[in-house]
């Protein structure tokens, strides 16, 4: 019997290594392609900013919130079609010719930003109605009003407080997003998916992608002949070969330090995960010590059982590296802010030097942010691969994760709160849902309250005999690592609430109710044994140490410890497209896990 499948979309990146003029067949240098792509992005970015500034008024958001045009017709989902129906068209300098398909790209990107900010405009209006100017807090919302997420509400409260301080008197009437902030600055990119084959078309073969796109031949094209087609060829990543991909979508063009980068999307067929038929679940708890810990619960005719042997993720030192980069980025931010304040009152010759230093610090902050993004992606996909492998080996059909909207880093000090808020949990959930869906495992969101403080057997509060990271129930005589016990509670909630799942478009399946059933400890080995880390032991030659006077000469200096980064197979970031001129495939990261036994 064939297993049912469902379509899903995923994204990846690629870089062209060959460029050819489509009309003449002559080779085009990659540097020239980068220059011509930069001219296209300048035209798209300038027109997009001008369109957002022109539409930055309250009636624009009223129209988007209503979702109707002047003829009371429903606005289509396609951004460029909705903008054309509303008469929102971009403008360009005089004597500049731009194809109509480029206009679609501009309006599609602008509509995406405006529709996203329309939700914020509506929320600001509702929150301003119950904002207390004296206390700087919001009054409780009534029963008929939709609640706003707490993190979002706190950000709006700070924004309203700053706006009131800058006003001479308390503003009256309604406040809109146009009163609190200016128009956004969109990212420099070109989404070719909004166009058709007249602007770009993509062809995929066994090992390559061929993108034919129109690019300008000068910074300010004045006629149709100034737009010529270029054929770009990029290598298909190794991990995409052999997958059941049904459609390759047009990419988004961006420029980074290495040159032209394609942000591509594709549609593939994956097995359908039947949540109601799941009898084994894996619970993933977000740990303050590492990214996460997992535990296994099985549903049998006689009840829920678990061997209480959890698995803790080893981040291979990436978490420490992220903390160091975070601290460095904050230091650069404070130093830049201080120099900016000094430059405001400095003499002209000193101000020029300070502004030059501020510019250098801004570049360093951008580089640190980009490096943090790459490490976050590598950490998220490595974690997702390890958890998916653990669940697939145990025969689990569902992975339960905590609801991140209820996880707020509060009450642990300024440093720890900031460190927890900057973790890669959100990206790890996205990567886990993507990786698990490839093998037919469903990732669900369950309530997080009480998961690490309640006993899985009797649902009574747990004691902490060994400190924060331990948990013990005297009546059930079970316990162990706090995070692994929390994983058992999360897996239990997923199995008990699998028939009460709510699904929303763009969100993971969620279980809102919390049910209890005792989880018995089973001495049978129900979970898989994670693979152990393999490291080379590095022996560094130590020179002869001359003992000092009064020191025992028989005392030896201990050998240095082996580095956790010296693995047998070096880890490569997920989705690395390689250099511009070589075809390199992304290797799978070395699995590094650790298992502990709860007693």
C-alpha positions in Angstrom: 0.0 0.0 0.0 1.4 3.4 -1.0 1.8 5.9 1.8 -0.2 9.1 1.3 1.9 12.2 0.5 1.3 15.9 0.7 3.0 18.9 -1.0 5.1 21.3 0.9 7.5 24.2 0.0 11.1 24.6 1.2 13.9 27.1 0.5 17.6 26.8 -0.3 20.4 28.9 -1.7 22.6 28.6 -4.8 25.2 30.7 -6.6 25.8 30.9 -10.3 29.2 29.9 -11.6 28.7 30.5 -15.4 27.0 33.4 -17.2 26.3 33.5 -21.0 24.6 36.2 -23.1 21.3 34.6 -24.3 21.3 36.4 -27.6 24.9 36.0 -28.8 26.1 33.0 -26.7 29.2 34.9 -25.5 30.5 34.4 -22.0 29.8 37.1 -19.5 32.0 37.6 -16.5 30.5 37.1 -13.0 31.7 40.5 -11.9 29.8 42.1 -14.8 26.7 40.0 -13.8 27.1 41.4 -10.2 27.3 44.9 -11.5 24.2 44.5 -13.8 22.3 42.8 -11.0 23.2 45.8 -8.7 21.7 48.2 -11.3 18.5 46.1 -11.2 18.3 46.1 -7.5 18.9 49.8 -7.3 16.0 50.4 -9.7 13.7 48.0 -7.7 14.8 49.4 -4.3 14.5 53.1 -5.2 11.1 52.6 -6.7 10.0 50.5 -3.7 11.0 53.1 -1.1 9.3 55.9 -3.1 6.1 53.8 -3.3 6.1 53.1 0.5 6.7 56.7 1.3 3.9 57.8 -1.0 1.5 55.2 0.6 2.5 55.8 4.2 -0.9 57.3 5.3 -3.8 56.0 7.4 -6.2 55.4 4.5 -3.8 52.9 3.0 -4.0 50.7 6.1 -7.7 51.1 6.2 -8.0 49.8 2.7 -5.7 46.8 3.5 -7.6 46.0 6.8 -10.9 46.0 5.0 -9.6 43.9 2.1 -11.8 45.7 -0.5 -11.2 47.9 -3.4 -13.2 51.0 -4.6 -15.8 48.7 -6.2 -16.2 46.6 -3.0 -14.4 43.7 -4.6 -12.2 41.4 -2.5 -8.5 42.1 -3.0 -6.6 39.2 -4.5 -3.8 37.5 -2.6 -1.2 38.3 -5.2 0.4 41.6 -4.2 1.1 43.0 -7.7 -2.5 42.2 -8.8 -4.0 43.9 -5.7 -1.7 47.0 -6.2 -2.8 47.3 -9.8 -6.4 47.1 -8.8 -5.9 49.9 -6.3 -3.9 52.0 -8.7 -0.7 51.8 -6.7 2.1 52.0 -9.3 5.8 52.7 -8.8 7.5 55.8 -10.3 10.9 56.1 -11.8 13.1 59.0 -12.9 12.4 60.7 -16.2 13.6 59.0 -19.3 14.1 55.7 -17.5 12.6 52.7 -19.2 11.6 49.7 -16.9 9.7 46.7 -18.1 6.2 46.1 -16.7 7.3 42.8 -15.1 9.8 44.8 -13.0 6.9 46.9 -11.8 5.3 43.7 -10.6 8.3 42.9 -8.6 8.3 46.3 -7.0 4.6 46.3 -6.1 4.7 42.7 -4.8 7.5 43.5 -2.4 5.8 46.8 -1.2 2.5 45.1 -0.7 4.1 42.4 1.4 5.5 45.0 3.8 2.3 47.0 3.9 0.1 44.0 4.6 2.4 43.0 7.4 2.3 46.4 9.0 -1.5 46.6 8.6 -1.7 44.1 11.4 0.5 46.3 13.6 -1.6 49.3 12.8 -4.8 47.6 13.9 -3.1 46.4 17.1 -1.7 49.8 17.9 -5.2 51.3 17.6 -6.7 48.7 19.9 -3.9 49.0 22.5 -3.9 52.8 22.5 -7.6 52.6 23.6 -6.6 50.8 26.8 -3.2 52.4 27.4 -2.8 54.1 30.8 -0.6 57.2 30.3 0.1 57.5 34.0 1.3 54.0 34.7 2.6 53.2 31.2 0.6 49.9 31.1 -2.4 48.5 29.4 -5.8 48.0 31.1 -7.2 44.5 31.0 -8.9 43.8 27.7 -12.6 43.0 27.6 -14.1 39.6 26.8 -15.0 40.6 23.3 -11.6 41.8 22.3 -8.9 39.7 20.7 -5.9 39.4 23.0 -2.5 40.6 21.8 0.7 38.6 22.5 2.5 39.9 25.6 5.8 40.5 23.9 4.1 42.5 21.1 2.2 44.5 23.6 5.3 45.4 25.6 7.0 46.6 22.4 4.0 48.8 21.6 4.0 50.1 25.2 7.6 51.3 24.9 6.8 52.9 21.5 3.7 54.7 22.9 5.7 55.9 26.0 8.5 57.3 23.7 5.9 59.0 21.5 4.2 60.7 24.5 7.5 61.9 25.9 8.2 63.6 22.6 4.9 65.4 22.5 4.1 68.6 24.4 0.7 67.3 25.5 -1.0 63.9 25.6 -2.2 63.1 22.1 -6.0 62.7 21.7 -8.0 60.6 19.4 -6.7 57.5 17.8 -3.0 56.8 17.2 -2.0 55.0 14.1 1.3 53.4 13.0 2.0 56.5 10.8 2.0 58.6 13.9 4.5 56.5 15.8 7.1 55.6 13.1 8.1 56.3 9.5 7.9 54.1 6.5 10.1 51.0 6.6 13.2 50.6 4.5 12.8 47.4 2.5 15.6 44.9 1.9 17.6 45.2 -1.3 16.3 42.2 -3.3 14.3 41.3 -6.4 11.6 38.6 -6.0 11.4 37.2 -9.5 8.4 35.0 -8.5 6.1 38.0 -9.0 7.0 38.1 -12.7 6.5 35.7 -15.6 8.6 34.2 -18.4 9.0 37.6 -20.1 11.4 38.6 -17.3 12.8 35.4 -16.0 12.5 31.6 -16.4 14.1 28.7 -14.5 15.1 25.3 -15.8 16.3 22.5 -13.6 18.3 19.5 -14.8 19.8 16.6 -13.0 22.6 18.5 -11.5 22.2 22.2 -12.5 19.8 25.2 -12.5 19.7 27.5 -15.5 18.1 30.9 -14.9 17.4 33.2 -17.8 16.8 36.8 -16.6 16.6 40.2 -18.1 19.3 42.6 -16.7 19.9 46.2 -17.5 23.1 47.1 -19.4 23.5 50.5 -17.9 22.5 52.2 -14.6 19.7 54.2 -16.2 18.2 52.3 -19.2 16.2 54.5 -21.5 15.0 52.0 -24.1 14.1 48.3 -24.5 17.4 47.5 -26.0 19.1 48.4 -22.7 17.6 45.2 -21.2 19.3 42.0 -22.3 18.8 38.4 -21.3 21.6 36.6 -19.4 21.7 32.8 -18.9 23.1 31.9 -15.5 24.0 28.4 -14.5 24.3 27.2 -10.8 25.0 23.8 -9.4 22.2 21.9 -7.6 23.1 21.2 -4.0 23.8 17.5 -3.3 21.2 17.1 -0.7 18.4 18.1 -3.2 19.3 15.4 -5.7 16.9 12.4 -5.5 14.2 14.2 -3.7 10.6 14.2 -4.9 10.5 17.8 -6.1 7.5 18.7 -8.3 8.2 22.3 -9.0 11.2 24.7 -8.9 10.1 28.3 -8.3 11.8 31.5 -9.5 14.4 32.7 -7.1 15.0 36.0 -5.2 18.1 37.8 -6.3 20.3 39.4 -3.6 23.9 40.6 -3.5 26.2 39.8 -0.6 29.9 39.9 -0.1 30.5 37.0 -2.3 28.4 38.3 -5.2 25.1 37.2 -6.6 23.1 34.8 -4.4 19.9 33.0 -5.3 17.3 32.4 -2.6 15.3 29.6 -4.2 12.1 27.8 -3.3 10.7 24.4 -4.4 7.7 22.2 -3.9 8.2 18.6 -3.0 6.0 15.6 -1.9 6.5 14.3 1.6 4.8 11.5 3.6 1.6 12.6 5.4 2.0 12.2 9.2 -1.1 10.7 10.8 -1.2 12.4 14.2 -4.2 10.4 15.5 -2.5 7.1 14.9 0.6 8.0 16.9 1.5 5.7 19.8 5.0 6.9 20.4 5.9 10.6 21.0 9.1 12.5 21.6 9.1 15.5 23.8 11.6 18.3 23.3 12.3 20.7 26.2 14.3 23.9 25.7 17.1 23.8 28.1 19.0 26.7 29.6 22.2 24.7 29.6 22.0 23.6 26.0 19.6 24.1 23.1 17.3 21.2 24.0 16.7 17.8 25.6 14.4 15.0 24.4 12.6 12.1 26.0 10.4 9.3 24.8 6.9 8.2 25.9 5.0 5.2 24.5 1.2 4.6 24.7 0.3 0.9 25.4 -3.0 -0.8 26.2 -2.1 -0.7 29.9 -1.2 3.1 29.9 1.7 5.4 29.2 5.3 4.1 29.8 8.7 5.5 29.5 12.2 4.3 30.4 13.1 7.7 31.7 16.3 7.7 29.7 16.5 11.0 28.0 18.8 12.5 25.4 20.6 15.9 25.7 21.8 17.8 22.6 25.5 18.6 22.4 25.9 21.9 20.5 29.6 21.3 19.9 30.5 24.7 21.4 28.3 26.7 19.1 26.2 28.1 22.0 29.3 29.5 23.7 30.4 31.0 20.4 27.0 32.7 19.9 27.2 34.2 23.4 30.6 35.6 22.7 29.4 37.2 19.4 26.3 38.5 21.1 28.5 40.2 23.8 30.8 41.6 21.1 27.8 43.0 19.1 26.4 44.7 22.2 29.8 46.2 23.0 30.1 47.6 19.4 26.5 49.0 19.7 27.3 50.8 23.0 30.5 52.2 21.6 28.9 53.4 18.4 26.1 55.1 20.4 28.6 56.8 22.7 30.7 58.1 19.7 27.5 59.3 18.0 26.6 61.4 21.1 30.1 62.8 21.3 30.0 63.7 17.6 26.8 65.7 18.0 28.6 68.4 20.1 32.2 68.0 18.8 34.1 70.5 16.6 33.8 69.9 12.8 37.3 68.4 12.5 36.7 66.0 15.4 33.2 65.2 14.3 34.5 64.0 10.9 36.9 61.5 12.6 34.2 60.3 15.0 31.8 59.7 12.2 34.4 57.7 10.3 34.8 55.5 13.4 31.1 55.1 13.7 30.9 53.9 10.1 33.6 51.3 10.8 31.8 50.1 13.9 28.6 49.8 11.9 30.4 47.6 9.4 31.7 45.4 12.2 28.3 45.1 13.7 26.9 44.0 10.4 29.6 41.4 10.0 29.0 40.1 13.6 25.3 39.8 12.9 25.9 37.9 9.6 28.2 35.5 11.4 25.6 34.9 14.2 23.0 34.2 11.5 25.2 31.5 9.9 25.9 29.9 13.3 22.3 29.9 14.2 21.3 28.2 11.0 24.0 25.6 11.4 23.0 25.0 15.0 19.3 24.8 14.2 19.6 22.3 11.4 22.1 20.1 13.3 19.7 20.0 16.2 16.8 19.2 13.9 18.7 16.4 12.3 19.7 14.8 15.6 16.1 15.0 17.1 14.6 13.6 13.9 17.1 10.8 13.8 16.3 10.0 17.5 12.5 10.0 16.8 12.7 8.0 13.6 14.8 5.3 15.4 12.3 5.0 18.2 9.3 4.7 15.7 7.8 8.0 16.9 5.2 9.7 14.7 4.9 13.0 16.6 7.4 15.4 18.2 6.1 17.7 20.9 7.7 21.1 21.4 6.9 23.9 23.9 4.8 26.8 22.8 7.4 29.6 22.3 4.8 32.3 22.7 4.5 31.4 26.4 8.3 31.2 27.0 9.5 34.5 28.2 12.9 35.0 29.7 12.1 36.8 32.9 13.2 36.6 36.5 16.7 35.2 35.9 18.7 38.4 35.8 19.5 40.8 33.0 22.3 38.8 31.5 20.5 35.4 31.6 17.3 36.9 30.3 19.1 38.5 27.4 21.0 35.3 26.7 17.8 33.2 26.6 16.0 35.7 24.4 18.8 35.6 21.8 18.8 31.8 21.5 18.1 30.0 18.3 14.8 28.3 19.5 12.5 29.8 16.9 14.8 28.8 14.0 15.3 25.4 15.6 11.6 24.8 15.6 11.3 25.8 11.9 14.2 23.5 11.0 12.8 20.6 13.1 9.4 20.9 11.4 11.0 20.9 8.0 13.4 18.0 8.7 10.8 15.8 10.5 8.2 16.3 7.8 10.6 14.7 5.3 10.3 11.4 7.1 6.5 11.6 7.9 6.8 12.9 11.5 4.5 15.7 12.7 5.8 18.5 15.0 3.1 19.8 17.3 3.0 22.6 19.8 1.9 21.8 23.4 1.5 24.0 26.5 4.7 24.6 28.4 3.4 25.5 31.8 4.4 23.1 34.6 6.2 20.7 32.3 9.5 20.8 34.3 7.9 21.2 37.7 5.3 18.4 37.7 5.8 14.7 38.1 4.9 12.7 35.1 3.5 9.9 37.3 1.4 11.7 39.9 1.3 15.3 38.6 2.6 16.6 41.9 5.3 19.3 42.3 8.8 17.9 42.0 11.6 18.6 44.5 15.2 19.8 43.6 17.5 17.8 45.8 20.6 18.4 43.6 19.8 22.0 42.5 18.1 23.5 39.5 18.9 20.9 36.9 17.6 17.9 38.9 14.1 16.7 39.7 12.8 14.0 42.0 9.4 12.7 43.1 9.5 11.0 46.5 6.1 9.3 46.1 6.7 7.8 42.6 10.5 7.5 43.2 11.3 8.7 39.7 13.3 11.6 38.5 16.5 12.7 37.0 17.5 15.6 34.7 15.0 18.4 34.9 14.9 19.0 31.1 14.4 15.3 30.3 11.6 15.0 32.8 10.0 18.0 31.1 10.4 16.2 27.8 8.4 13.3 29.2 5.6 15.6 30.2 5.5 17.3 26.8 5.4 13.9 25.0 2.6 12.8 27.3 0.5 15.9 26.5 0.9 15.3 22.8 -0.3 11.7 23.1 -3.3 12.6 25.3 -4.3 15.5 23.2 -3.7 14.1 19.7 -7.4 14.1 18.9 -7.8 17.8 20.0 -5.4 19.4 17.6 -6.1 22.9 16.2 -4.5 23.9 12.9 -4.0 27.4 11.5 -2.6 28.4 8.2 1.1 29.2 8.5 1.4 27.7 12.0 2.3 24.3 13.4 -0.5 22.0 14.7 -1.2 23.1 18.3 -2.7 21.3 21.4 -4.2 23.9 23.7 -5.5 21.6 26.5 -3.4 19.9 29.2 -4.5 16.4 30.3 -2.9 14.1 32.8 -2.3 10.4 32.9 0.3 8.5 34.9 3.5 7.6 33.1 5.0 4.4 34.5 8.6 3.6 34.5 9.4 0.7 32.2 12.7 -1.2 32.6 12.6 -2.3 29.0 14.7 -0.3 26.6 12.1 1.5 24.6 14.3 4.3 23.2 17.2 4.2 20.8 20.8 4.6 21.8 22.2 7.9 20.4 25.6 7.7 18.7 28.5 8.8 20.9 30.7 11.7 19.9 34.0 10.8 18.3 36.9 13.2 18.7 40.5 12.9 17.8 42.8 13.3 20.8 45.3 16.0 19.9 48.7 15.6 21.5 50.6 18.9 21.6 54.3 18.7 22.1 55.2 20.4 25.4 58.7 21.8 25.8 61.0 21.0 28.6 59.8 22.7 31.7 62.5 24.0 34.0 61.3 23.4 37.6 61.4 26.4 39.8 63.2 26.4 43.1 61.1 24.8 45.8 58.9 22.8 43.4 58.8 19.0 43.4 60.6 18.0 40.1 58.5 14.8 39.9 55.4 16.8 39.4 54.4 16.7 35.7 52.4 19.2 33.7 49.0 17.7 32.5 48.5 17.3 28.8 46.1 19.8 27.1 42.6 18.5 26.5 41.4 17.7 23.1 39.3 20.3 21.4 35.6 19.5 20.8 36.0 21.1 17.3 38.6 18.5 16.2 36.0 16.0 15.0 36.7 13.1 12.6 34.4 14.5 10.0 34.3 18.3 9.9 30.8 19.8 10.1 29.7 21.9 7.1 26.9 24.5 7.5 23.5 23.3 6.1 22.9 24.6 2.6 26.3 26.0 1.9 26.4 26.7 -1.8 30.2 26.8 -1.9 32.3 29.4 -3.8 31.3 31.1 -7.0 33.6 29.3 -9.3 33.5 25.7 -8.0 30.8 23.2 -7.5 30.7 22.1 -3.9 28.0 20.0 -2.3 26.9 20.5 1.3 28.0 17.6 3.5 26.0 16.4 6.4 27.1 17.7 9.7 28.8 15.2 12.0 26.3 14.0 14.6 27.5 14.7 18.1 25.2 13.5 20.8 25.3 12.4 24.4 23.0 10.2 26.4 22.4 10.2 30.1 20.4 7.8 32.3 17.9 9.1 34.8 17.8 7.3 38.0 
